[in-house]
Amino acid sequence: AFAVIPEGAEDETELPVLQKSKKSGTISKINRELKEIVFVIQSQSNSFHSKRAEDLKRDILNQAADLGKELPTVLLIHQMSGHEGAWTILPLMRDFSVTYGRNSSWIFFCEEDTRIQVVKLLETLGRFDSSKEWFLGKALYDEESTIIHHYAFAENPTVFKFPDFAAGWALSIPLVNKLAKKLKSEPLKSDFTIDLKHEIALYIWQKGEGPHLTPVPEFCTDDVNSYEVDHCATAFSNFLPLCGEPVKKEDVFVAVKTCQKFHGDRIPVVKQTWEREAALIEYYSDYADISIPTIDLGVPNTDRGHCGKTFAILERFLNHSSSRTPWLVIVDDDTLISIFRLRKLLSCYDPNEPVFLGERYGYGLGTGGYSYITGGGGMVFSRIAVQKLLASKCRCYSMDAPDDMVLGMCFSGLGIPITHSPLFHQARPMDYPKGYLSHQIPISFHKHWNIDPVKVYFTWLAPNTEESLDGKKVGYNREDL
């Protein structure tokens, strides 16, 4: 049985502990093997996420204690390094190699919502010779080439496998040592980090010279409460976090960025789909159109970047919206979003903290760059985050600078961390592996390219699987998309 961590479990006595396995070998053998695994939780510093990671760490240690002695090492990534790019993992390989390269066998990575059956994990890893180079995980693959992976393996994208972090993944120490050595001679390039799991797999693969991902059926993302997890060493919880009552509709202010040329095709999609979920919503454009209505902020439209417009929206939120509205969401006019689900997610965050939430990307993290929330999936700000940002005088270096990257740079300079949620998506549903989306209740997707956006909304994001549209019942199957 998996240890399921209940919401609000503050004390380790409240956490269920895995019962001893009678199928395993001797306790001494388990102790030795357990001591040779370094658990690395891909944690974040935001209070909600750090607590969940601490709960998972305590659960792993409780399971180990229940088996005997010799507790394993459990690390939280956000505590390991002041390095802005620690979340991208590869920069940590040299530290892993130096610290654990002699006395450990495996580095096992997992997310805060991964649930681990420690004895089963030991049995699973025991099938592999840890003196060899192994890259283990639950395999994901692209069914068609996609922009988020730079159209890699365009002829047959299904051939390249990469790990689903939610299921946990493992590197043998010989592979960690090899990667550390390579990184010492060839530092990571300072470019974009867009989909970390794919980029790590590409780096390890080394154009065919390194190992491929070896799929491990015991690494699972089935719901931790499902009967299907009996064979699993790992499972998953929290497809959509909820920490009490959803925040009130009136506590979320939604700003939609648009321009005159898209008033006729993109705005009608918003009105047909998710606008009804928002109590407070304004459309910001370069032209005041009373029929929508749109608000002209006096900022000329730019072909790219839109930094000037975004900062004008931030100023307006601070100075013209109710001071009691704690949350701001900025989306593009071709963002499809569930405000209903976002309100659930926001119940887990403290609006009195500076929160900047969405899908995290990175820029130049190998050379001291910064993380940012990619704009298309939606950017969520607590009011205090906006206050701190605007008080800092950090601003656009040009009106058409990329707004999301400038915001990332500003918040990085302020020491305010980016908070990542995989439920926000910069691309369309078909741009992600089905296996990856299968353990999510998504909050957003982006782009209208070659899709029916209304159909995508009602399939993936509507509060119910069936919704009334123009007086008709509609229901779509995700497999159609």
C-alpha positions in Angstrom: 0.0 0.0 0.0 1.1 3.5 -0.7 1.3 6.1 2.0 -1.2 8.8 1.0 -0.4 12.2 2.5 -3.7 13.9 3.4 -4.2 17.6 3.0 -3.2 19.5 6.1 -1.1 16.8 7.6 1.3 18.9 9.7 2.7 16.3 12.0 4.6 13.2 11.1 2.3 11.2 13.4 -0.5 12.0 11.0 1.3 10.5 8.0 0.4 6.9 7.3 3.6 4.7 7.2 4.0 1.8 4.8 3.8 -1.6 6.5 6.8 -3.9 6.4 7.1 -6.0 3.3 7.5 -9.7 3.9 8.4 -10.4 0.3 11.7 -8.6 0.5 15.1 -10.0 1.4 16.8 -9.5 4.7 16.6 -6.3 6.6 20.3 -5.9 6.4 20.3 -6.2 2.6 17.4 -3.7 2.4 19.4 -1.3 4.7 22.5 -1.5 2.5 20.5 -1.0 -0.7 18.4 1.8 0.8 21.5 3.6 2.0 22.8 3.5 -1.6 19.8 5.4 -3.0 19.9 9.2 -2.9 16.3 10.5 -3.2 16.0 14.0 -4.8 12.6 15.7 -4.6 12.1 18.3 -7.4 10.8 20.8 -4.9 10.0 24.5 -5.0 10.5 27.3 -2.4 6.9 28.5 -2.4 5.4 27.6 1.0 2.7 25.3 -0.4 5.2 23.4 -2.5 8.0 23.2 0.1 5.6 21.8 2.7 4.4 19.1 0.3 8.0 18.2 -0.4 8.8 18.1 3.3 5.8 15.8 3.8 7.1 13.5 1.1 10.6 13.5 2.6 9.2 12.6 6.0 7.1 9.8 4.4 10.2 8.3 2.7 12.1 8.4 6.0 9.2 6.9 7.9 9.1 4.0 5.6 12.8 3.5 5.9 12.6 3.7 9.7 9.8 1.1 9.7 12.2 -1.2 7.8 15.1 -0.8 10.3 17.9 1.7 10.5 20.3 3.4 8.0 18.0 6.1 6.7 18.7 7.1 3.1 19.6 10.6 2.0 16.6 12.7 0.9 17.3 16.0 -0.8 15.0 18.9 -1.7 16.2 20.6 -4.8 15.2 24.1 -3.7 17.3 23.7 -0.6 20.4 22.4 -2.3 21.8 25.4 -4.1 21.3 29.2 -4.5 21.8 28.5 -8.2 18.8 29.9 -10.1 18.9 26.9 -12.5 19.0 24.1 -9.8 15.5 23.0 -11.0 17.0 22.1 -14.4 19.0 19.3 -12.6 21.9 18.9 -15.0 23.9 21.7 -13.3 23.7 19.6 -10.1 25.4 16.6 -11.6 28.9 17.6 -10.5 27.7 18.0 -6.9 26.0 14.7 -7.0 29.1 13.0 -8.4 31.5 14.6 -5.9 29.3 13.9 -2.8 27.7 10.6 -3.7 29.8 9.2 -6.5 31.7 6.7 -4.3 29.2 5.3 -1.8 25.9 5.4 -3.6 24.3 3.4 -6.5 21.4 5.4 -7.6 20.0 9.0 -7.7 16.2 8.7 -7.7 14.3 11.8 -8.7 10.7 12.5 -8.1 8.1 15.3 -7.8 6.4 16.4 -4.6 3.2 14.5 -5.7 5.0 11.3 -6.5 4.2 8.6 -4.0 6.8 6.0 -3.4 6.5 2.4 -2.1 10.1 2.1 -0.8 10.4 -1.7 -0.6 9.0 -2.1 -4.1 11.3 0.6 -5.4 14.3 -1.3 -3.9 13.1 -4.5 -5.6 12.7 -2.7 -8.9 16.1 -1.0 -8.9 17.6 -4.3 -7.8 16.9 -5.8 -11.3 19.4 -3.5 -12.8 23.2 -3.7 -12.5 24.1 -0.4 -10.8 27.7 -0.7 -12.0 26.5 0.1 -15.5 25.0 3.3 -17.0 21.3 3.3 -16.6 18.6 5.9 -17.2 15.3 4.6 -15.9 11.8 6.0 -16.0 8.3 5.8 -17.3 8.6 6.5 -21.0 6.8 9.3 -22.7 7.1 10.0 -26.5 5.6 12.4 -29.0 3.1 11.0 -31.4 3.8 13.8 -33.8 6.7 16.3 -33.9 6.0 19.4 -31.9 7.2 22.9 -31.5 7.9 22.6 -27.8 10.6 20.0 -28.8 11.8 22.0 -31.7 10.3 19.4 -34.1 12.9 16.8 -33.0 12.8 13.4 -34.6 10.4 14.8 -37.2 10.4 11.6 -39.3 9.3 9.4 -36.5 9.0 11.2 -33.1 7.8 8.1 -31.3 11.3 6.6 -31.4 12.7 9.0 -28.8 11.6 8.3 -25.2 11.9 10.7 -22.3 10.8 10.3 -18.6 7.6 11.3 -17.0 8.9 13.1 -13.9 5.7 12.4 -12.0 6.4 8.7 -12.0 10.0 9.2 -10.7 13.1 8.5 -12.7 16.6 7.2 -11.8 20.2 7.5 -12.9 22.9 5.0 -11.9 26.0 6.6 -10.3 28.3 5.6 -13.2 26.0 7.6 -15.5 25.9 10.5 -13.0 29.8 10.5 -13.0 29.9 10.4 -16.7 27.5 13.4 -17.0 29.5 15.3 -14.4 32.7 14.8 -16.3 31.1 15.9 -19.6 29.6 19.0 -18.0 33.0 19.9 -16.6 34.6 19.9 -20.1 31.5 21.2 -22.0 29.4 23.6 -19.9 25.7 23.8 -20.7 24.9 26.3 -23.4 23.0 29.4 -22.2 19.8 29.0 -24.2 16.2 28.2 -23.4 14.9 25.5 -21.1 11.4 24.7 -22.3 10.6 21.1 -21.6 13.1 19.8 -19.1 12.3 16.1 -19.2 12.8 16.0 -23.0 16.0 18.1 -22.8 17.6 16.0 -20.1 16.9 12.9 -22.1 18.4 14.5 -25.2 21.5 15.5 -23.2 21.9 12.0 -21.8 21.4 10.4 -25.2 24.2 12.4 -26.7 23.1 11.9 -30.3 23.2 8.1 -29.8 26.4 7.8 -27.9 24.8 7.8 -24.4 22.0 5.5 -23.1 18.4 5.7 -24.1 15.7 5.8 -21.4 14.9 2.3 -20.2 11.1 2.0 -19.6 10.3 0.7 -16.1 6.7 -0.6 -15.8 6.8 -0.2 -12.0 7.3 3.5 -12.3 3.6 4.6 -12.6 1.4 7.7 -12.6 -1.8 6.0 -11.8 -3.9 7.5 -9.0 -2.4 6.5 -5.7 -5.9 5.3 -4.6 -6.4 3.1 -7.7 -6.4 -0.7 -7.6 -4.1 -0.6 -10.6 -1.1 0.5 -8.6 -0.6 -2.9 -6.9 2.4 -3.6 -9.1 3.8 -0.1 -8.9 6.8 1.2 -7.0 5.5 4.7 -7.6 2.2 6.3 -8.1 0.8 9.9 -8.3 -1.5 12.1 -6.3 -3.1 15.4 -6.8 -4.2 15.7 -10.4 -5.5 19.1 -9.4 -4.5 20.4 -6.0 -7.3 21.7 -3.7 -6.6 23.1 -0.2 -10.0 24.1 1.0 -12.7 26.1 -0.6 -11.9 27.5 -4.1 -11.1 31.2 -4.0 -14.1 33.3 -4.7 -14.8 34.4 -8.3 -14.5 38.0 -7.3 -11.0 37.4 -6.0 -9.6 36.7 -9.5 -9.2 39.6 -11.9 -8.6 38.4 -15.5 -6.8 40.6 -18.1 -7.0 39.5 -21.7 -4.4 41.0 -24.1 -5.7 41.5 -27.6 -5.4 43.9 -30.6 -7.8 45.1 -33.2 -6.9 42.6 -35.8 -8.0 39.7 -33.6 -11.2 41.2 -32.3 -13.2 39.4 -34.9 -11.8 35.8 -34.6 -10.2 35.3 -31.2 -12.5 37.3 -28.9 -15.6 35.4 -30.0 -13.9 32.2 -28.9 -13.2 33.6 -25.4 -16.9 34.6 -25.2 -18.1 31.2 -26.3 -15.9 29.3 -23.9 -14.4 30.5 -20.6 -15.5 34.2 -20.3 -18.6 33.1 -18.3 -16.3 31.6 -15.6 -14.8 35.0 -14.8 -16.5 37.5 -12.6 -13.9 40.3 -13.2 -12.6 40.4 -16.8 -11.3 43.2 -19.0 -10.0 43.1 -22.6 -7.0 45.3 -23.3 -6.3 46.4 -26.9 -4.9 49.1 -29.1 -8.4 50.1 -30.1 -11.5 50.8 -27.9 -14.3 48.6 -29.3 -17.5 49.1 -27.3 -19.1 45.9 -28.6 -16.6 43.7 -26.7 -15.8 46.0 -24.9 -12.0 46.6 -25.1 -10.0 49.2 -23.3 -7.3 51.1 -25.1 -4.4 51.5 -22.7 -2.7 54.1 -24.9 0.0 51.6 -25.7 0.5 51.0 -29.5 0.3 47.3 -30.5 3.6 45.6 -31.3 4.2 42.6 -33.5 6.0 40.8 -30.7 6.9 41.1 -27.1 4.0 43.3 -25.8 6.0 44.3 -22.7 4.7 47.8 -22.6 1.1 46.6 -22.7 1.7 44.1 -19.9 3.2 46.6 -17.6 0.3 49.0 -18.3 -2.0 46.2 -17.3 -0.1 45.7 -14.0 -0.3 49.4 -13.2 -4.0 49.4 -13.9 -4.6 46.4 -11.7 -2.8 48.1 -8.8 -4.3 51.5 -9.2 -7.8 51.0 -10.7 -9.1 47.6 -9.6 -10.4 46.9 -6.1 -7.6 46.8 -3.6 -9.4 43.7 -2.1 -8.8 41.7 -5.3 -5.9 39.4 -4.4 -5.2 37.7 -7.7 -4.5 38.9 -11.3 -4.4 36.6 -14.3 -3.0 37.8 -17.6 -3.7 35.7 -20.7 -3.5 36.1 -24.4 -6.6 36.3 -26.6 -5.8 32.8 -27.9 -5.3 31.3 -24.4 -7.9 28.7 -23.4 -8.2 28.6 -19.6 -10.4 27.1 -16.9 -10.9 29.9 -14.3 -13.1 27.4 -12.4 -10.1 25.1 -11.9 -7.7 28.0 -11.4 -9.8 29.0 -8.4 -9.3 25.6 -6.9 -5.6 25.7 -7.5 -5.3 29.1 -5.9 -6.8 27.8 -2.7 -3.4 26.3 -2.1 -1.5 29.6 -2.3 -1.2 32.4 0.2 -2.1 35.7 -1.4 -0.1 37.5 1.2 3.1 36.0 -0.3 4.6 37.3 -3.6 3.4 34.6 -6.0 4.2 34.5 -9.7 2.6 31.3 -11.0 2.3 29.4 -14.3 4.4 27.2 -16.6 8.1 27.8 -15.9 10.7 28.1 -18.7 14.3 29.1 -18.3 16.7 31.3 -20.1 20.5 31.1 -19.9 20.4 29.1 -16.7 23.7 27.4 -17.4 25.4 30.9 -17.2 23.4 32.6 -14.4 20.3 33.5 -16.3 16.7 33.4 -15.0 13.4 31.5 -14.9 10.2 33.0 -16.2 6.5 32.1 -16.6 5.7 31.6 -20.2 2.9 34.0 -21.1 0.7 32.0 -23.5 -0.3 29.5 -20.8 -1.4 32.4 -18.5 0.5 34.3 -15.8 -0.9 34.5 -12.3 0.2 37.2 -9.8 -0.7 37.8 -6.2 -1.3 41.5 -5.6 1.7 41.7 -3.3 3.9 40.4 -6.1 2.6 43.2 -8.4 3.2 45.7 -5.7 6.8 44.6 -5.2 7.5 44.5 -8.9 6.2 48.0 -9.6 7.9 49.4 -6.5 11.2 48.1 -7.8 11.3 50.3 -10.9 12.3 47.2 -13.0 10.7 47.9 -16.4 10.7 47.0 -20.1 13.9 47.8 -22.0 11.7 48.3 -25.0 8.0 48.3 -25.6 8.2 45.2 -27.7 10.5 43.3 -25.4 9.2 39.8 -24.5 6.9 40.6 -21.5 7.2 37.1 -19.9 11.0 37.1 -20.0 11.3 40.7 -18.6 9.0 39.8 -15.8 11.1 36.7 -15.0 14.3 38.9 -15.0 12.6 41.4 -12.7 11.3 38.9 -10.2 14.7 37.1 -10.3 16.4 40.4 -9.4 13.9 40.8 -6.5 14.6 37.3 -5.2 11.0 36.3 -5.8 10.9 32.8 -7.1 8.9 31.6 -10.0 6.3 29.0 -9.0 5.8 26.3 -11.6 2.6 24.4 -12.2 2.5 21.7 -15.0 -1.2 22.4 -15.3 -0.6 25.5 -17.4 0.4 24.8 -21.1 2.0 27.1 -23.6 1.0 24.9 -26.5 -2.0 22.8 -27.7 -3.1 19.5 -26.2 -1.7 17.6 -29.2 1.7 19.1 -28.6 2.0 17.0 -25.4 2.3 13.2 -24.9 -1.1 11.6 -24.0 0.6 9.8 -21.1 1.7 13.1 -19.7 -1.7 14.7 -19.8 -3.4 11.6 -18.5 -2.5 12.4 -14.9 -3.5 16.1 -15.1 -6.7 18.1 -14.8 -5.3 20.9 -17.0 -5.9 24.6 -16.4 -4.9 26.1 -19.7 -3.7 25.5 -23.3 -2.6 28.1 -25.9 -2.8 28.7 -29.6 -5.6 28.2 -32.2 -3.3 26.7 -34.9 -5.0 23.9 -36.9 -7.5 23.1 -34.1 -11.1 24.0 -33.3 -10.4 26.0 -30.1 -14.0 25.7 -28.9 -13.9 22.0 -29.2 -10.6 21.9 -27.3 -12.0 24.0 -24.5 -15.1 21.8 -24.1 -13.0 18.6 -24.3 -10.2 19.6 -21.9 -11.2 22.6 -19.8 -14.9 23.0 -19.3 -16.2 22.5 -15.8 -18.1 19.4 -16.9 -17.4 17.0 -19.7 -20.7 18.1 -21.3 -21.6 21.8 -21.5 -24.5 23.6 -23.1 -23.3 25.6 -26.1 -25.8 27.7 -28.0 -28.5 25.7 -26.4 -27.1 22.4 -27.6 -25.4 19.7 -25.5 -21.9 19.0 -26.7 -19.5 16.4 -25.5 -16.1 15.5 -26.9 -13.7 12.6 -26.5 -10.1 13.6 -25.7 -8.9 10.9 -28.0 -10.4 12.8 -30.9 -7.9 15.6 -30.4 
